[in-house]
Amino acid sequence: MLTRFLIHVVALLFVFYVIWGIRGGVLWTAVLMALILALVNLIIRPVLLILTLPVTILTLGLFVIILNALLFALSFAVLQGILNVHFVIGFGQILIGYLIYVIVSTVLTQLFR
């Protein structure tokens, strides 16, 4: 479990540095973002998956990517509120950041199995 958490922190570090250009105090920011993302995925995601099931079926599952990107954006917004900082990031950057986060975490998970 600790290994998976560290993999997600490394993936978030990669996204912070490459996509959003966040450089100062990144390690603790990534750890806090990983905790927030875990809580959002644990509490809010199951409810939203059930509520958006008809749209997900109509789009053949592609809406789940948008839903996950929105939850990623929510986690980032909560992180900005906690740290009392503001970054101007659009939905396109959130979507690209989420996709890169998923790819990096998947590759690292496969490497450490």
PAZAPA-4460 file (N, C-alpha, C; in steps of 0.05 Angstrom, whole numbers, plus 32768, in hexadecimal, padded with zeros to 4 digits):
% residues 113
    n_x    n_y    n_z   ca_x   ca_y   ca_z    c_x    c_y    c_z   seq   type   mol
   8010   7FE8   8000   8000   8000   8000   8011   8019   8000     1      M     A
   8027   8018   800F   8039   802F   8010   8047   8033   7FF5     2      L     A
   804D   801D   7FE7   8059   801E   7FCD   8047   802C   7FB9     3      T     A
   802D   8024   7FB9   801A   8031   7FA7   8017   804F   7FAD     4      R     A
   8017   8056   7FC7   8016   8072   7FCE   802E   8081   7FC3     5      F     A
   8045   8076   7FC6   805E   8083   7FBC   805E   8085   7F9E     6      L     A
   8052   8071   7F90   8050   8072   7F73   803E   8089   7F6B     7      I     A
   8028   808D   7F79   8016   80A3   7F73   8023   80BE   7F79     8      H     A
   8033   80BF   7F8E   8041   80D8   7F94   8055   80DF   7F7E     9      V     A
   8064   80CB   7F74   8077   80CF   7F5E   8069   80D8   7F45    10      V     A
   8052   80CB   7F3F   8043   80D3   7F27   8039   80F0   7F2A    11      A     A
   8030   80F8   7F41   8027   8113   7F45   803F   8127   7F43    12      L     A
   8056   811F   7F4E   806E   8130   7F4A   8074   8135   7F2D    13      L     A
   8071   8120   7F1D   8076   8122   7F00   8062   8135   7EF4    14      F     A
   8049   8132   7EFB   8034   8144   7EEF   8038   8161   7EF8    15      V     A
   803E   8165   7F12   8043   8180   7F1C   805A   818D   7F0D    16      F     A
   806F   817F   7F09   8087   818B   7EFD   8084   818F   7EDF    17      Y     A
   807A   817A   7ED1   8079   817B   7EB4   8061   818C   7EA9    18      V     A
   804A   8187   7EB4   8032   8193   7EA8   802D   81AF   7EB4    19      I     A
   802E   81B2   7ECE   8026   81CA   7EDA   803D   81DD   7EE2    20      W     A
   8055   81D3   7EE0   806C   81E4   7EE6   806F   81EB   7F03    21      G     A
   8063   81DC   7F16   8065   81E1   7F32   8080   81D6   7F3B    22      I     A
   8091   81E6   7F47   80AC   81DD   7F4F   80B2   81E0   7F6C    23      R     A
   80A8   81F3   7F7A   80AF   81F7   7F96   809E   81E8   7FAA    24      G     A
   80AB   81D9   7FBC   809C   81CA   7FD0   808B   81B4   7FC5    25      G     A
   8095   81A7   7FB0   8085   8194   7FA1   8080   817A   7FB0    26      V     A
   8094   8170   7FBF   8091   8156   7FCB   807A   8155   7FDE    27      L     A
   8078   8169   7FF0   8062   8168   8004   8047   816F   7FF6    28      W     A
   8048   817F   7FE1   8030   8184   7FD1   8026   816B   7FC4    29      T     A
   8038   815B   7FB9   8030   8141   7FAD   8025   812D   7FC1    30      A     A
   8032   812C   7FD9   8028   811A   7FEE   800C   8122   7FF6    31      V     A
   8008   813C   7FFA   7FEE   8146   8003   7FD9   8142   7FED    32      L     A
   7FE0   8146   7FD3   7FCE   8141   7FBD   7FC7   8124   7FBB    33      M     A
   7FDA   8112   7FC0   7FD4   80F5   7FBE   7FC0   80EE   7FD4    34      A     A
   7FC3   80F9   7FEC   7FB0   80F3   8002   7F94   80FE   7FFB    35      L     A
   7F93   8116   7FF0   7F79   8122   7FE9   7F6C   8112   7FD3    36      I     A
   7F7C   810A   7FBF   7F72   80FA   7FA9   7F68   80DF   7FB2    37      L     A
   7F76   80D3   7FC5   7F6C   80B9   7FD0   7F52   80BC   7FDE    38      A     A
   7F4F   80D2   7FEE   7F36   80D7   7FFC   7F1F   80DD   7FE9    39      L     A
   7F24   80ED   7FD4   7F0F   80F3   7FC1   7F07   80D9   7FB2    40      V     A
   7F1A   80C9   7FAA   7F14   80B0   7F9C   7F05   809C   7FAF    41      N     A
   7F0A   809D   7FC8   7EFE   808B   7FDB   7EE1   8094   7FE2    42      L     A
   7EDC   80AE   7FE4   7EC2   80B7   7FEE   7EB0   80C0   7FD7    43      I     A
   7EBA   80D1   7FC5   7EA9   80DE   7FB1   7EA6   80CE   7F98    44      I     A
   7EBB   80C1   7F8F   7EBB   80B3   7F75   7EA6   809D   7F73    45      R     A
   7EA2   808C   7F87   7E8D   8077   7F83   7E71   8083   7F80    46      P     A
   7E6B   8098   7F8E   7E51   80A5   7F8C   7E4D   80B0   7F70    47      V     A
   7E61   80BE   7F66   7E5F   80CA   7F4B   7E5E   80B5   7F35    48      L     A
   7E6C   809F   7F39   7E6B   808A   7F25   7E4F   807E   7F23    49      L     A
   7E42   807B   7F39   7E26   8071   7F38   7E13   8085   7F2C    50      I     A
   7E16   809F   7F34   7E05   80B4   7F29   7E08   80B8   7F0B    51      L     A
   7E20   80B5   7F01   7E25   80BA   7EE5   7E25   80A0   7ED4    52      T     A
   7E1B   808A   7EDF   7E1B   8071   7ED1   7E0D   8072   7EB5    53      L     A
   7DF6   807F   7EB3   7DE9   8081   7E98   7DFB   808F   7E83    54      P     A
   7E07   80A5   7E8B   7E19   80B3   7E78   7E31   80A2   7E72    55      V     A
   7E3B   8094   7E85   7E52   8082   7E80   7E4B   806C   7E6D    56      T     A
   7E34   8061   7E6F   7E2B   804C   7E5D   7E28   8057   7E41    57      I     A
   7E1C   806F   7E3F   7E17   807B   7E24   7E32   8082   7E16    58      L     A
   7E46   8089   7E25   7E60   8090   7E19   7E73   8079   7E19    59      T     A
   7E69   8061   7E1F   7E79   8049   7E1E   7E91   804A   7E32    60      L     A
   7E8D   8057   7E48   7EA1   8058   7E5D   7EB5   8070   7E5B    61      G     A
   7EB3   807F   7E46   7EC6   8096   7E43   7EC1   80AC   7E57    62      L     A
   7EA8   80AE   7E61   7EA2   80C3   7E74   7EB1   80BF   7E8E    63      F     A
   7EB9   80A7   7E94   7EC8   80A2   7EAD   7EE3   80B1   7EAD    64      V     A
   7EEF   80B4   7E95   7F08   80C3   7E93   7F03   80E0   7E9B    65      I     A
   7EED   80EC   7E91   7EE6   8107   7E97   7EDF   810A   7EB5    66      I     A
   7ED1   80F7   7EC0   7ECA   80F7   7EDC   7EE3   80F6   7EEE    67      L     A
   7EF5   80E4   7EE6   7F0E   80E2   7EF6   7F1F   80FC   7EF4    68      N     A
   7F1F   8108   7EDC   7F2D   8122   7ED9   7F20   8137   7EEA    69      A     A
   7F06   8137   7EEC   7EF8   814B   7EFD   7EFE   8146   7F1A    70      L     A
   7F00   812D   7F22   7F08   8127   7F3E   7F25   812F   7F43    71      L     A
   7F36   812C   7F2F   7F52   8135   7F31   7F52   8154   7F35    72      F     A
   7F41   8162   7F25   7F40   817F   7F28   7F35   8187   7F43    73      A     A
   7F21   8178   7F4E   7F17   817D   7F68   7F2D   817A   7F7D    74      L     A
   7F3C   8165   7F7B   7F52   8161   7F8E   7F67   8177   7F8C    75      S     A
   7F6C   8180   7F74   7F7F   8196   7F70   7F74   81B0   7F7C    76      F     A
   7F5A   81B4   7F79   7F4E   81CC   7F85   7F4E   81CC   7FA3    77      A     A
   7F4A   81B4   7FAF   7F4B   81B1   7FCC   7F68   81B6   7FD5    78      V     A
   7F7B   81AC   7FC6   7F98   81B0   7FCC   7F9E   81CE   7FCC    79      L     A
   7F94   81DC   7FB8   7F99   81F9   7FB6   7F8D   8207   7FCE    80      Q     A
   7F75   81FE   7FD7   7F69   820A   7FEE   7F78   8205   8008    81      G     A
   7F83   81ED   800A   7F92   81E7   8023   7FAC   81F6   8023    82      I     A
   7FBA   81F7   800D   7FD4   8205   800C   7FD2   8223   8008    83      L     A
   7FBA   822C   8003   7FB4   8249   7FFF   7FC5   8254   7FE8    84      N     A
   7FC6   8246   7FD2   7FD3   824F   7FBA   7FBF   824D   7FA3    85      V     A
   7FC6   825A   7F8D   7FB4   8259   7F76   7FC4   8255   7F5C    86      H     A
   7FBD   8241   7F4D   7FC9   823C   7F33   7FB3   823D   7F1F    87      F     A
   7FB7   824B   7F09   7FA3   824D   7EF3   7FA7   8235   7EE1    88      V     A
   7F95   8222   7EE4   7F97   8209   7ED4   7F7C   8204   7EC8    89      I     A
   7F7B   8200   7EAE   7F63   81FA   7EA0   7F5C   81DC   7E9F    90      G     A
   7F44   81D6   7E95   7F3C   81BA   7E94   7F4E   81AA   7E82    91      F     A
   7F58   81B6   7E6C   7F6A   81A7   7E5A   7F83   819E   7E69    92      G     A
   7F8F   81B0   7E79   7FA6   81A8   7E88   7FA0   8193   7E9D    93      Q     A
   7F88   8196   7EA9   7F80   8182   7EBD   7F7D   8166   7EB0    94      I     A
   7F70   8165   7E99   7F6C   814C   7E8A   7F87   8140   7E82    95      L     A
   7F99   8150   7E77   7FB3   8146   7E6F   7FC3   813D   7E87    96      I     A
   7FC2   814D   7E9D   7FD0   8146   7EB5   7FC5   812C   7EC1    97      G     A
   7FAB   8128   7EC0   7F9F   810F   7ECA   7FA8   80F7   7EBA    98      Y     A
   7FA7   80FA   7E9F   7FAF   80E4   7E8E   7FCD   80DD   7E92    99      L     A
   7FDE   80F1   7E94   7FFA   80EC   7E9A   7FFE   80DF   7EB5   100      I     A
   7FEE   80E8   7EC9   7FEF   80DC   7EE4   7FE8   80BE   7EE2   101      Y     A
   7FD3   80B8   7ED3   7FCB   809C   7ED1   7FE0   808B   7EC3   102      V     A
   7FEB   8096   7EAD   8000   8087   7E9E   8019   8082   7EAF   103      I     A
   8022   8097   7EBC   803B   8094   7ECD   8036   8081   7EE4   104      V     A
   801F   8084   7EF1   801A   8072   7F08   8016   8055   7EFF   105      S     A
   800A   8051   7EE8   8007   8036   7EDD   8022   8029   7ED6   106      T     A
   8033   8039   7EC9   804D   802F   7EC1   805E   8028   7EDA   107      V     A
   805E   803A   7EEE   806D   8035   7F06   8062   801E   7F16   108      L     A
   8048   801A   7F16   803C   8003   7F24   8044   7FE9   7F16   109      T     A
   8045   7FE9   7EFC   804E   7FD1   7EEE   806C   7FCB   7EF2   110      Q     A
   807B   7FE0   7EF5   8098   7FDC   7EFA   809E   7FD1   7F15   111      L     A
   808D   7FD8   7F29   8093   7FCF   7F45   8083   7FB7   7F4D   112      F     A
   8077   7FA9   7F3A   8069   7F90   7F41   807B   7F79   7F43   113      R     A
***
